[in-house]
Amino acid sequence: MSDRYIDFANSSIGHRLVGAIGLPSPVRLERWQAGRLRPVEGALLIGGGPLAEKVNALANRLTDAIYSYGTDPSMATAWIPGHGPKLKAVVFDASDLLQTDQLKALREFFQPLMKNLEHCAHLVILGRDPQTLNDPFAASAQRALEGFSRSLAKELRSGGTLQLIYVGEGAEDQLEGPLRFFLSPKSAFVSGQVIRLNPCETQVTDWTRPLAGRKALVTGAARGIGASIAETLARDGADVILLDVPPAKNDLDALAARLGGRSITLDICAEDAAAQLVEHLPDGIDIVVHNAGITRDKTLANMTPDFWDAVLAVNLNAPQVLTQALLDNGTLRDNGRVILLASISGIAGNRGQTNYAASKAGLIGLAQAWAPLLQERGISINAVAPGFIETQMTARVPFGLREAGRRMSSLGQGGLPQDVAEAVAWLAQPGTGAFTGQALRVCGQSVLGA
Ligand SMILES: NC(=O)c1ccc[n+]([C@@H]2O[C@H](COP(=O)([O-])OP(=O)(O)OC[C@H]3O[C@@H](n4cnc5c(N)ncnc54)[C@H](O)[C@@H]3O)[C@@H](O)[C@H]2O)c1
């Protein structure tokens, strides 16, 4: 599904015209290309408190151009505003800002950078979860980081993104995975997010194939976001098993063959779906991605029982029943990863989507409630909430709503299935057990529900 406005706004005539009449001017986002090795291709600036040292210790695995600003200059080459190179990535540790007057360090650090960022720069702020701090003033200062980071993300131009990561005590050695994701084009369409990292025992051993040796099931994998998820998990080394409804068999088999994977044709709402699925997975499974989903939009006044029931059955009941069966039968292994495809509609609500939004909010609640119960086995469960993604599902949305969905975000455009797939692939990694019970929005910082 193409976005012709982006093509126009980035043409030489279009660019001038769009600027002259003040229309939104979305840029073409840089995305991860096959064969790329370094998460950051350009200058990485690191500064701030004690976690900066931790980041420095792993930074040479992210890029070979490391600069420091406002920290011990012996750690890396000092970056001098107006003289240093333009920056492709920035990490600022704000975890030691514990009083209101210390927050000015945010302005002092970021202001000189704002006009020195490269196209599609990725910024990360580190902090400590306010809920874990006893001192109310310290908790308030750390909570202030949320407002600052979400606002600064909205001020970034040229495809820049910014996230806040609250690093739990003991989770410091889990920083490499999130930094590889959030400082690279893998997170091109993720911005303004607040992430909470917990300690986790498992780690990625080979960053070129972080999912090697892991078996992954993707539902609704014949097309759209599901197909892209299957491709991305296979790229990262997973053995993939693709599931979709019987009418999608041809597309499903073709994709499975191309990825060296296996296919299962099954309606996830069939009465015996759970039993069939367990039977298809005799060797167990490490990663389960509940991606299959449908819309049946109508305002509630016109909502028929079958529209309501179908959406709740596919989107919410099936992931619940299937995950429970995989757990009860020991099919889902220890340190497993469960990823639920929710939607920002489940966060913000959407006219004409009471059924869909209820189902997607239910998935976010499911991740939140199940996470602590599964933690003992090292299993993480998270929701990914896409915003407007260019697929056959959104191609059916009426033109006006489609345009609004695309432009009403900081990045001013829809995302691609690849953007959702990259987020899922990160959540599927062994080290990402540090992140559980949360909803990660992949929405270009959409204004909906922000
Ligand atoms: N496209 C977007 O902008 C967007 C935004 C937010 C959330 N999402 C969610 O992402 C997921 C994928 O969306 P998409 O745009 O790729 O949708 P899509 O309609 O292109 O693909 C969905 C796939 O799920 C399969 N499926 C549907 N019912 C099934 C069933 N009963 N059993 C097995 N498979 C079934 C379909 O055959 C299809 O292959 C969905 O859960 C959707 O709600 C999409």
The ligand as an ORCA input file, in Angstrom:
! r2SCAN-3c Opt
* xyz 0 1
  N      -2.624     -2.731      9.764
  C      -2.681     -1.918     10.804
  O      -2.599     -0.684     10.678
  C      -2.822     -2.479     12.192
  C      -2.861     -1.563     13.235
  C      -2.980     -2.042     14.529
  C      -3.044     -3.396     14.760
  N      -3.002     -4.272     13.732
  C      -3.083     -5.712     14.064
  O      -1.995     -6.406     13.473
  C      -2.417     -7.733     13.106
  C      -2.120     -7.970     11.634
  O      -2.805     -6.973     10.868
  P      -2.726     -6.898      9.281
  O      -2.968     -5.482      8.929
  O      -1.508     -7.581      8.762
  O      -4.040     -7.740      8.903
  P      -4.391     -8.608      7.622
  O      -5.871     -8.629      7.535
  O      -3.616     -8.143      6.435
  O      -3.845    -10.065      8.050
  C      -4.431    -10.816      9.096
  C      -4.154    -12.285      8.882
  O      -4.803    -13.011      9.946
  C      -5.429    -14.150      9.375
  N      -6.582    -14.592     10.180
  C      -7.745    -13.921     10.381
  N      -8.594    -14.684     11.096
  C      -7.962    -15.853     11.360
  C      -8.330    -17.055     12.053
  N      -9.545    -17.193     12.598
  N      -7.432    -18.055     12.133
  C      -6.191    -17.929     11.576
  N      -5.793    -16.828     10.903
  C      -6.667    -15.802     10.796
  C      -5.895    -13.660      8.008
  O      -6.165    -14.754      7.117
  C      -4.710    -12.819      7.553
  O      -3.745    -13.557      6.879
  C      -3.886     -7.821     13.473
  O      -4.030     -8.412     14.741
  C      -4.332     -6.376     13.525
  O      -5.456     -6.184     14.345
  C      -2.904     -3.843     12.458
*
